[in-house]
Amino acid sequence: MRISRGIPVAADSPLALTIGNFDGVHLGHQAMLDVLLRAARSRALVPAVMTFEPHPREFFAPDQAPTRLTSLREKLELLAGRGVARTHICRFNYAFAQITAEEFIERILVRGLGVRWLLVGDDFRFGARRAGDLVTLKQAASRFEFEVEAISSVTLDGERVSSTAVRTALAAGDLARSAKLLDRPYSISGRVVRGEGIGHKLGFPTANVQMKHNRPPLSGIFAVELVGVGDRPLRGVASLGVRPTVHAHGAPVLEVHVFDFDALIYDRHVRVDFLHKFRDEEKYADLATLTRQIALDVENAKAYFGRRDARAARA
């Protein structure tokens, strides 16, 4: 996938484009991308996405913005995996927020990107003060000779599929629900970095996975699979949180204890798939109590995978 930061002065090829934040690339986003790819193929256009960095709500109200489901790298990897050929990352700042709806259409969509077919959500708003909408786009489409289509929200079990719905499920520890909304297990990707070595001292060495955001949408103790080391996922138990027994005011840390594994994997880029939540974080009286709880967490995780294997064998 070709990645561009900003909008060129003049387009180099005609595009089929959709616009959005695509945080999580959930089922609703995937439906949009499927429509985009079909339209691009039938019209011999390049399928492209326009997204924003930072999220507009992070720019206008950083303290009130929702936590991200995916880092920029994770989002780009997911878009590429869905078949998107180009992604244009627009830096959302004060200057971008002041662009009028008319300028957005003519300078960005038409001249800069060469849009010939455009897909938006039926509630899409754009331009300064959110003045532009689907009607605005359709009025401009005949003048600038491009097509516009709108897509309605996708629902699952009577609920609108959205990034907010995924965050709600993750915050509640309902990983089965979040996996249905995403059509995959929720995951966090990052580089394995050196930690403080506390897990090793306690007899449970961990891979410390660097996170790009300090407000992950979930926390607690989980059964996980680690992807990116070897030919198949590695099973383990993960702790995601501030480690209250170790630090009074710590930042969130993702630590994965992989079963029966002792190789050094520092600097490897890995993905952690969250499969089942066992419990919330707790503060223990001492490290000996914490060690006993970790041993129980490991037993519970191995039992979880045993049950999952048994179900797969019966299927």
N, C-alpha and C positions, 0 to 999 in steps of 0.2 A: 504494500500500500504506500502510495506517495503522500507524504505529510508536508503541509505548507503552513507556515505561521504568517498570518496576515492575508490580505487580499491583494492580488497583483493589479497593476494599472490596467492591463489588458489581458483578456483570456487567451489561452493558447489552444483550447479545444472546447466544443460545446458539452455542457454537463446536464445530467439529470441529478437534481439536488434535493436533499431534505435537510432541515434545520432543527437543532435542538441541543440540549445539554447531554442527553444520553447517559445520565448517571446510572450505572448498574447494567445498562443494555438489557433490560428486562423484556418480558413477553410483548409488551406494548411497543417498545422500541424495535424488537425483532420483526413485528408485523409491518412496521413502517419500512424497515430495510428490505423486507421481502417484496413489498410493492415497488420500492425504488429500483431494485435489481430487475424486476420484470419489465418495468417501463424503460429502463436503460437498454436492455437487450432488444426490445421490440423497436426502439427508435435509433439504435446504433449510437448511443450516447455513453459517456463515461459516468458511472455511478459514484456520486460524491456526497459527503456530509460536511455541513458547517456546524462547528461547535464553539464553545466559548471558554476562556480561561482568564481569570477565575469565573466561577459561576456568578451570574449577575447578582444573586442575593448575597453572595460573599462580598461583593463590591459595595453594595448599598448598605447592608446591615451585617457586618461580619460576626457580631456577637449573637445574632439571631438566626444566622444561616444554618440550615440542616447539615448534619455530618455527611460527608461523602461516602457513597457506597464503593466507588472505584477511584483510584488515582488516575491521573492523565494517562500514564503508561498503560495501566490495566484497561482503561476505556479504549485506547487506540488498538490494543491487541484484540479486544473483543470485536471491534468494528471490522478490523482486517479479517478476522475469522468468519465474519458473516458475508464477506465478499465485496466490501467497499473498496473501491480503487483509489480514491483520494479523500483525504480529510483536511479541511481548512480550519485551522485554529485561530479564532479571532480573539485578540487581547481585549477583554472587556474593561474599559477604563472610562474616565470622565468624557474624553473626546468621543469615544464610540457611543456612549449613552446619549450624546447630543445629536447624533445623526438623525435627520428627519426620515419619515417613512418614504418620502419621494426620493431622497438621496440614496437611501438604502437600496431601493429597487433599481434605480438607474445606474449609480456608480458601482455598487457592490455586486448585485445579482446579474445585471445585464452586461456592463462593460468589463468588470473585474473577473467575473466567473463564467460568463457566456452561458447562462442558464437557458435551457430550451424546454425543460420540464421541471416543475417544482412541486414537492409534496410537503404539506404542513398539517399539523393537527387542527381540528375544527375550531379550537379555541386559541389559535396562534395569534399573538400580538407582537408588534415590532415597532422600531423607531422611537424617537424622543417622546416621552410621556406615553408610550405604548399606543400611539395614535393610529398605527397601521393594523389592519386585520385582514381577514380572508376577502372581504369585499374590496378593500384597497388593492390587493394583489390581482383579483380578477379584472378589475377595471384597467390595471396597467398591463395585463397579459396581452390583450388584443393590440395595444399600442406598441409594445415592444416584441411582439411575436414569440411569446412563450406560453406553455400550458401550465395550468395550476390545478392541482387536485388536493382534496382534504380527506383525512382519514379520521374516523371516529375512535373513541377510546375502546380499548380491549378490556373485556371483563372476564373474570375467573371466579366461578362459584358465587356469582352475583356481586362481586367486588371489582371496582375499577382497578386495573393493574397500573401501578404507579411506583415511582421511587419511594414515595412516602409510605405506601403499603408494604414495601420490602423493609424499610427501616423499622416500621412498627412490628413486623414479624420478628426481625432480628433482635430488637430491644426486648421482646417478650420471650426470647429463647426458642421461638417456634421455627426451627431450622427446616422442618418439613414444609411449612407454608412458604418460607422464603425461597426454598428450592423450586417449588411449583411456580412461583411468580417469576423466577429467573430462568427456569428450565435448566437449571444446573445447581450444584451446591454453591452457597456463597463462599467466596475465597478472598484471600489477601495475598498479594505477591510482593516479594522484596528480596534484597540481598541478605545472605547470612553473614552476620557480623559477630565480633567477639563481645561477649557479655562479661558479667562479673564473676562467672565461674561458680556461682552458688549452687546451681543444680548438680554440677559435677561433684562438689563437696558433699552434697546430700546423697549421692549415689544414683542420681537421675540426670545425667548430662542432657543438655538441651541445645537445639539450634535456635539462635536468636535471630528472628526475621525482622529486618528493618522496615518500618512502616513509613509511608509518605505523609500520613496525617495523624495528628495527635488526638483525634476524637473518633475512634473507630465506632461503628454502629452496633457493636455487640461486645460483651465481656463475659468472663467466666471461665469454666473448665470444660473442654470439648474433646470428643473423639474426632480425629482428623486424619487426612491423608496428605502426605508431602509429595509434591510432584516436581520433577526437575532433577532428580538424582537417580540415575539408573533407568532401566527400561520400564519399570512399573511403579505405581504409587507406593510409598512407604507408609505404613500405619503407625499411629502414635496417639499421644494425648497432648493437648495444648492448653496453656494458660495464657489468657489475654486479659491484661488488666494492670493495675498499678502496684501489685505485690505489697499489700499493706503490712504483712508480717515482716518484710525486709526493709521497706522505706515508708516513712510517715507521709511524705508528699511526693511520691514518684510519678513519672509520666507513664502512660500506657506502654506495655512491652508485650510482644508476642514471642512466647517460648514454646518450642515443640520438642517433646521427648519421643524419639523414634524407637520403637521396640527392637531389641536385638541388633543395634547398629552403633558402631563406634568409629566410623570414618570421619576424617576432617573435611568439612565442606564449606569452609569460610570463603566468602566472596562469590559463592554460587547464587544465581538468581533462581528462586524457588517459588512455588505456589502452594499455599495451605488451603485445602478444602475442608470446610467445617461441616461435619456430618450430624453430630448429635451433641446437645448440651447436657451436662450432668448437674452442674450446680453453679451458683454465683461464687465470686471470690469471698474469702473470709480472712479475718485477721486472727492468727493463732498466738497462744501465749509464748511459744518458743519454737526454735527450729526443729526440735525433736518431734513436737506435735505436728508441725507442718510436714515433716518427712513421713510420718505415719499416714497422713492424709494423702500425700502424693502416691504412696504405695497403693492405697485403696483406689485412687483415681486410675492408676495403671491397670489394676485388676478389673475395674468396671469397664474400661475402654476395651480391654481384650475380650471381655464377656460380650460387649456390644458387637464387636466384629465377628465373634463366634456365632451369635444369633443371626447376623446378617448373612454369613456364609451358609448357615443352615437353611434360611429362607430361599437363598439363590439356588441351592441344591434341589430343593423341592419344586422350584418353579419349572 
